[in-house]
């Protein structure tokens, strides 16, 4: 095989791989944020937690830096146990979920 034919064959192979349908990979797309905001379940409250963020100290082991937009209150990044926070919240649409970023964002997902 000549060099130009080899290059052409590689280009075709790479294009075929890049155009492959991602639904074949078995990966599920991340759910979209819901239009509803999380609210605290009856009798629950979010404990005060130390602030965190890019220019602030890292969270202790077992906690992650996250924002929670609850009942319209401004969301501030704090160190939380994200799974425990979701157990304290409910959503009118969808369910509580964690959007992976830094800081993470705890919000309602799906339900549209």
Secondary structure, DSSP 8 states (H G I E B T S, - for coil): --HHHHHHHHHHHHHHHHTS-GGGGT------B-SS-BEE-TT-------B-STTS----TT-EEEEE-BTT-----EEE-HHHHHHHEE-SSSEEEEE-SSSEEEEEE---
